[in-house]
Amino acid sequence: MDGKERGGVATQNPQRVELGETLRHARLAAELAPGQVEQELGWYPGKVSRVERGDRVPVRAEVARLAELYHLEAGETERLHLLADAARKRESPARVADFAQSYIAMERAAVEVDYYDAELVWGAMQTERYARAVLSKSRKQDVEASVPDRMSRRRLLTREDAPRVRVLLGEAVLHRLVGGEEALVEQLHDLLRVSELSSAQVRILPFSVGAHRAMGVGFVRLRLERPAISRVYIEGLTDATYIADPDEVAIYEQDFDDLWSIALDDGDSANILRRRIGTN
């Protein structure tokens, strides 16, 4: 099952997104409609949009024909071929639902991650026992196979080129007994440890904040450099929505920043974590 795509998201690697957007800009610059390109290349109706969304990668001969059709210079054509070659490579798939594969690929390539959820710790910050408890409620995933994969995501935080991460959690995270009291306390200890990393911040949005615009909506905002894009990912029970429209992404960015500013600051967030841990 594919997630809902609003603006287009590659399902294998981010280079598909960059290739698609590069081709779309080139087509628009050449003032050609999708139907004209499809007629010239003998493609079925709709293939241009699939290529430009990153769902399909043209073969080398088709890339050459597109470059010719779009009047690209030699350097631009060479870059297009390099992008297409990279886009054809498949990363090792993560053991997640099909609709989440695109998200994992972008998470790996992100330079910035903003995560907000009222009651669930971000997957890349979950401890093994916490993750096991979460994954055990999946309808389809093999828990024993999925836990190591979930744990591998934690390397994102400590690698040399770690992204800048801001994780905003509702106060309910401190009290929902995911995996039981001991597993939760272990997770909260780990959040304290992770919050001391130079690339990561963890803040708590207390109950006292009351109503806010993101109530009922957990989301992740990812920024990549190659391709230079920002995406918002919202996961449901059976599928996911990827938001790519810059104006819509900007709304989520602004609302995240607003929530970040009214949450407990880094020091007070660490203190509330310590107080919750200290109740045991």
C-alpha positions in Angstrom: 0.0 0.0 0.0 1.3 3.4 -0.9 0.9 6.4 1.4 -1.1 9.4 0.2 1.2 11.6 -1.9 0.7 15.3 -1.9 3.5 16.8 -4.0 5.2 13.5 -4.6 7.5 11.3 -2.5 9.9 8.7 -3.7 9.5 5.3 -2.2 13.1 4.0 -2.7 15.5 6.9 -2.1 15.6 10.7 -2.0 17.4 10.9 -5.4 14.1 9.9 -7.0 12.6 13.0 -5.7 15.5 15.1 -6.9 15.4 13.5 -10.4 11.6 14.0 -10.6 11.8 17.6 -9.6 14.7 18.3 -11.9 12.8 16.9 -14.8 9.7 18.8 -14.0 11.5 22.1 -13.8 13.2 21.3 -17.1 9.9 20.5 -18.8 8.3 23.7 -17.5 11.3 25.7 -18.8 10.9 24.1 -22.2 7.2 25.0 -22.0 6.0 21.5 -22.7 2.8 19.9 -21.4 3.0 16.3 -20.0 0.9 15.0 -22.9 3.4 16.4 -25.4 6.3 14.7 -23.7 4.4 11.4 -23.5 3.6 11.6 -27.2 7.2 12.3 -28.2 8.5 9.4 -26.1 5.6 7.0 -26.8 4.7 6.8 -23.1 1.3 5.9 -21.7 -0.8 8.8 -20.4 0.2 9.8 -16.9 3.7 8.5 -17.0 5.3 12.0 -17.0 3.6 12.7 -13.7 4.7 9.4 -12.2 8.3 10.1 -13.3 8.2 13.6 -11.9 6.7 12.4 -8.6 9.6 9.9 -8.3 7.4 6.8 -8.7 9.2 5.7 -11.9 12.8 6.2 -13.1 13.3 6.4 -16.9 15.9 4.1 -18.5 19.1 5.7 -19.7 17.9 6.1 -23.3 14.7 7.8 -22.1 16.8 10.2 -20.0 18.9 11.1 -23.0 15.8 11.7 -25.0 14.3 13.9 -22.3 17.5 15.9 -22.1 17.3 16.5 -25.9 13.6 17.4 -25.7 14.2 19.8 -22.9 17.2 21.4 -24.7 19.6 20.7 -21.8 23.3 21.6 -22.1 26.0 18.9 -21.8 26.7 19.6 -18.1 23.0 19.5 -17.3 22.5 16.2 -19.2 25.5 14.6 -17.4 24.0 15.6 -14.1 20.6 14.2 -15.1 22.2 10.8 -16.0 24.1 10.8 -12.6 20.8 11.5 -10.8 19.0 8.8 -12.7 21.7 6.2 -11.9 21.5 7.1 -8.2 17.7 7.0 -8.3 17.8 3.4 -9.6 19.7 2.2 -6.6 17.6 0.6 -3.9 18.4 1.0 -0.3 17.9 -1.9 2.1 14.2 -1.7 3.0 13.3 -1.1 6.6 11.0 -3.5 8.3 8.1 -1.0 8.5 4.7 -0.8 6.8 5.0 -0.2 3.0 3.6 3.3 3.4 6.4 4.2 5.8 9.3 3.1 3.5 9.5 6.6 2.0 9.7 8.2 5.4 12.6 6.0 6.5 14.5 6.7 3.4 14.1 10.5 4.0 14.8 10.2 7.7 18.2 8.6 6.8 19.0 11.5 4.5 17.6 14.4 6.6 19.7 17.2 7.9 16.9 18.5 10.2 14.1 16.6 12.0 11.3 18.2 13.9 9.1 15.6 15.7 5.9 16.3 17.7 3.6 13.7 19.3 1.4 14.0 22.4 2.1 10.5 23.7 4.6 8.5 21.6 8.4 8.7 21.7 10.0 9.2 18.3 11.1 5.8 16.8 14.7 6.8 16.5 14.8 7.6 20.2 13.0 4.5 21.5 14.7 2.0 23.8 14.5 -1.7 23.0 11.8 -2.5 25.6 9.7 0.5 24.7 10.0 -0.3 21.0 9.1 -3.9 21.6 5.9 -2.9 23.4 4.9 -0.5 20.6 5.7 -3.0 17.8 3.9 -5.8 19.6 0.6 -3.9 18.9 1.2 -4.0 15.2 -1.2 -6.1 13.1 1.3 -7.3 10.6 4.9 -6.7 11.7 7.2 -9.5 12.9 8.2 -8.0 16.2 11.4 -10.0 16.6 12.5 -9.0 13.2 11.4 -5.4 13.5 13.0 -4.5 16.9 16.6 -4.7 15.6 15.6 -2.6 12.7 14.0 0.0 15.0 17.1 0.0 17.1 19.3 0.7 14.1 17.5 4.0 13.6 19.1 5.2 16.8 22.5 5.5 15.0 21.1 8.5 13.3 21.6 10.5 16.5 25.3 9.7 17.0 26.7 9.4 13.5 29.3 11.9 12.4 26.9 13.9 10.2 23.9 13.6 12.6 20.9 15.8 11.7 19.8 18.6 13.9 16.9 17.1 15.8 14.1 18.7 17.9 11.7 16.3 19.6 8.6 17.8 21.3 6.6 15.4 23.4 3.4 15.9 25.2 3.5 15.4 29.0 1.3 12.3 28.6 4.5 10.5 27.3 5.8 10.6 30.9 2.8 8.7 32.2 1.6 6.2 29.5 3.0 2.9 30.7 4.3 1.6 27.4 5.9 -1.8 28.2 5.1 -1.2 31.9 6.6 1.1 34.6 10.2 -0.2 34.4 10.3 0.0 30.6 8.9 3.6 30.7 11.4 4.7 33.3 14.2 3.3 31.3 12.9 5.2 28.2 12.7 8.4 30.2 16.3 7.9 31.4 17.4 7.5 27.8 15.6 10.6 26.7 17.6 12.5 29.3 20.8 11.0 28.0 19.9 11.7 24.3 19.0 15.3 25.2 22.6 15.9 26.1 23.8 15.2 22.6 25.0 18.3 20.8 22.7 17.6 17.8 19.5 16.8 19.7 17.0 18.6 21.9 14.0 17.2 23.8 11.3 19.3 25.2 8.1 18.5 27.0 4.8 20.3 26.3 3.0 20.3 29.7 -0.7 19.8 30.3 -0.9 23.3 31.6 -0.5 24.7 28.1 -4.1 23.8 27.4 -5.5 23.9 23.9 -3.2 24.4 20.9 -3.4 24.2 17.1 -1.7 20.8 16.8 -4.0 19.0 19.2 -4.8 15.5 17.9 -2.1 15.8 15.1 1.3 14.2 15.5 3.8 14.9 12.7 7.4 14.9 11.6 9.0 17.6 9.5 12.1 16.6 7.6 14.5 18.8 5.7 17.0 17.3 3.2 19.9 19.1 1.4 20.1 16.6 -1.5 17.4 17.1 -2.8 16.8 20.5 -1.2 13.3 19.7 0.0 11.2 19.7 3.2 8.4 17.2 3.8 5.9 16.7 6.5 4.9 13.1 7.4 1.7 12.2 9.2 1.2 8.5 9.9 -2.2 6.8 10.4 -3.2 3.3 11.2 -3.4 2.1 7.6 -1.6 4.7 5.5 0.4 7.9 5.7 0.2 11.4 4.3 3.3 13.1 2.9 2.9 16.9 2.5 5.2 18.6 0.0 3.5 21.8 -0.9 5.8 24.6 0.4 3.0 26.7 1.7 1.5 23.8 3.7 4.9 22.7 4.9 5.5 26.3 6.2 2.3 26.0 8.3 3.6 23.0 10.0 7.0 24.6 10.5 5.4 27.7 12.1 3.1 25.7 14.3 6.0 23.5 15.5 8.1 26.6 16.3 5.1 28.1 18.2 4.7 24.9 20.2 8.5 24.7 20.8 8.4 28.2 22.2 5.6 27.5 24.7 7.0 24.1 25.8 9.2 23.8 28.8 12.7 24.9 27.9 15.6 22.4 27.7 16.4 22.7 31.4 12.9 22.5 32.7 12.1 19.6 30.4 15.0 17.7 31.8 13.8 18.5 35.3 10.3 17.2 34.7 11.8 14.0 33.3 13.9 13.7 36.4 11.0 14.3 38.7 8.9 11.6 37.0 11.8 9.2 37.2 12.3 10.1 40.8 8.8 8.9 41.7 9.9 5.3 41.5 
